[in-house]
Amino acid sequence: MTISRVTFPQAILREVKSLGLRDELFNGRVQAKGFTIDGPTSRDLDDAIYLERNGNDFILHVSIADVDSIVKIGSSIDAEANKRAFTRYYGYWNDPMIPHELSEGLLSLFEDQVRPTLTAS
């Protein structure tokens, strides 16, 4: 399990609690298949791939978690993420760009969980 030694301001944690995966997030989206390519102990599952046979050819689908679908530009979470710029990983802990409730929860591409993604094929 990843441990964060860094805390977020209370206003950001309150904003995180107000976010959710609304049904309208999935309107018009094609359901992507795939498996994550993160390490076996990773909880921040933010990218996945899927290889599909198309006759004698193959199509590679690459998906990433669609953070922008719930973290809006200009929000306090977005401003904090911009200040942090990226997640820093250390031995058994990390300094995340966005709170774990999002990166390792609501936006993580867990098996059999519907999540918003951006997919290129």
C-alpha positions in Angstrom: 0.0 0.0 0.0 1.2 3.5 -0.9 1.5 5.9 2.0 1.4 9.7 1.6 3.4 11.8 4.0 2.1 14.9 2.4 -1.3 16.4 3.3 -3.6 18.6 1.2 -5.4 21.7 2.4 -8.8 21.1 4.0 -10.6 23.0 1.2 -9.2 20.6 -1.3 -10.2 17.6 0.7 -13.8 19.0 1.0 -13.9 19.5 -2.8 -12.7 15.9 -3.4 -15.6 14.7 -1.2 -18.1 16.6 -3.4 -16.9 14.8 -6.6 -18.4 11.7 -8.0 -18.9 9.6 -11.2 -22.2 10.9 -12.5 -24.0 8.8 -15.2 -23.8 11.7 -17.7 -19.9 11.3 -17.7 -20.4 8.1 -19.7 -23.0 9.4 -22.3 -21.5 9.0 -25.8 -18.4 7.2 -24.6 -17.5 3.8 -26.0 -16.6 1.4 -23.2 -12.9 0.7 -23.4 -11.4 -2.7 -22.7 -7.9 -3.2 -21.4 -5.6 -4.2 -18.6 -3.5 -1.8 -16.6 0.2 -1.7 -17.1 1.2 -0.4 -13.7 3.2 -2.5 -11.3 1.6 -5.3 -9.2 1.6 -3.2 -6.0 0.5 0.1 -7.6 -2.8 1.7 -6.5 -2.6 4.6 -8.9 -3.8 2.7 -12.0 -4.1 5.4 -14.6 -3.2 3.7 -17.9 -4.3 0.6 -19.7 -3.8 -1.2 -23.0 -5.8 -3.6 -25.1 -4.8 -5.4 -28.3 -7.7 -6.3 -30.6 -7.6 -8.5 -33.6 -9.0 -7.0 -36.8 -8.9 -9.6 -39.5 -5.2 -10.2 -40.2 -4.3 -6.9 -38.4 -4.3 -5.7 -34.9 -5.5 -2.5 -33.3 -3.8 -1.3 -30.1 -6.0 0.7 -27.8 -4.3 2.9 -25.1 -6.4 4.4 -22.4 -5.6 6.8 -19.6 -7.7 8.0 -16.7 -9.8 11.0 -17.7 -9.0 13.2 -14.7 -10.5 16.3 -16.5 -13.9 14.6 -16.5 -14.3 15.3 -12.8 -11.5 17.7 -11.8 -12.4 20.9 -13.6 -9.8 23.4 -14.8 -9.5 26.3 -12.4 -10.8 24.3 -9.4 -8.8 24.3 -6.2 -7.7 20.7 -6.9 -6.5 21.7 -10.3 -4.6 24.7 -8.9 -2.9 22.5 -6.3 -2.1 19.8 -8.9 -0.5 22.6 -11.1 1.7 23.7 -8.1 2.8 20.1 -7.5 3.3 19.4 -11.2 3.7 15.6 -10.8 3.6 12.7 -8.3 6.9 12.0 -6.7 7.5 8.3 -5.8 9.8 7.2 -2.9 10.4 3.8 -1.5 7.1 3.1 0.3 5.4 6.4 0.0 4.6 9.1 -2.5 3.9 12.9 -2.7 0.8 12.9 -5.0 -0.2 15.5 -7.4 -3.9 14.9 -6.6 -5.3 13.4 -3.4 -5.3 9.6 -3.1 -9.1 9.6 -2.9 -8.9 10.5 -6.6 -5.7 9.0 -7.9 -6.1 5.7 -6.1 -9.8 5.7 -5.9 -12.4 7.5 -8.0 -10.1 7.7 -11.1 -8.1 4.5 -10.7 -8.8 1.9 -13.4 -9.7 -1.0 -11.2 -10.9 -4.3 -12.7 -14.7 -4.4 -13.3 -15.1 -0.7 -12.3 -16.5 1.7 -14.8 -14.2 4.7 -15.0 -13.9 7.6 -17.5 -11.0 7.2 -19.8 -9.4 8.9 -22.9 -8.6 6.1 -25.4 -6.5 6.3 -28.5 -6.6 3.5 -31.1 
